[in-house]
Amino acid sequence: MRTILTKTLIATAALCSPLALHVAQAQQMGPTPGGAPQPQLEAAPAPSPQMGPEAPAAKQTECPGNPNPLGVSRVVEIDTTGGPGFGFQHYKSYDFLNPKEVVLTFDDGPLPNRTTAVLAALNAECTKAIFFSVGKVAAGYPEILRDVAKAGHTVGAHTMLHKDLSKMPFEEAKSEIEKSFSVIHRAVGGPSAPFFRFPFLRHSPETLKYLADRNVAVFSTDIDSFDFKGGKPAALVKRIMASLQKHGKGIILMHDIQPHTAAALPELLKQLKAGGYKVVQMTAKAPIQTLPEYDELVQKDMQGMPTALSDRPMNSVVKTISGQ
Ligand SMILES: [Zn+2]
């Protein structure tokens, strides 16, 4: 418990969240997609009374340049054992959000000028999100994904090539899943979460079972922003806020590769704050354990491509000009 508490306090300080952390009980409402019966969600505990008002977390609630940030009201740690599912559009097992609580999620990145703009908007409000990254895109811009992770956001996977996994042979779908985890792990250069979202929110029973066996949490959505359809930033904000008003809370699905989403985000965060909504950050209890055979495969595929540990490919830094 001590470890979790310490981590919570660090998170609290870093995320500019209010002192009072709410403790929510995970409400198990049915089987998980993978059939695991046990509750998987561990709410971050409130600071113990003996910490007193002078505890370190109490002093570090500022957000640089923003006296009244949206912040993060609560950090929840997910035990992904058995592959719990989140997002009521598909998985109705865990109703863990309180009224007016939201989880911000962004799919399909990372891309320059898009993900980076989303990051800046989140940072300005000292709030946190989950990024479900596409492996092939992450392979091209590992430094952006590294920045996402370094900023304290949660990074999950969204397949290698963004294909509909429900329509392909299982072995191919498995490869799409595993390669994306391996590439993302390589891009981040550190731990990433065993969190996964299916492209087009379409799964097959086999892939769902596979993720359950791999202890990967599966995400759908409660509030689909439909931002992939384009439109003006103001219309997007209006649509999300209207949907939130109707549902009262939820996991919001957006795309960090959409320019109007990045443009809309500062206003959306402002309206969330004004509307009394609170952001919950979801983190993983343990990082994804990538499979060595897929690590090797992506290593071969990505020879010469940038990694999180170097800004330039090795062959552009170290070049043989004489001999073999
Ligand atoms: Zn997607």
Residues whose N, C-alpha, C, O or C-beta is under 5 A from the ligand:
A	BS01	ZN	D107 D108 P199 F200
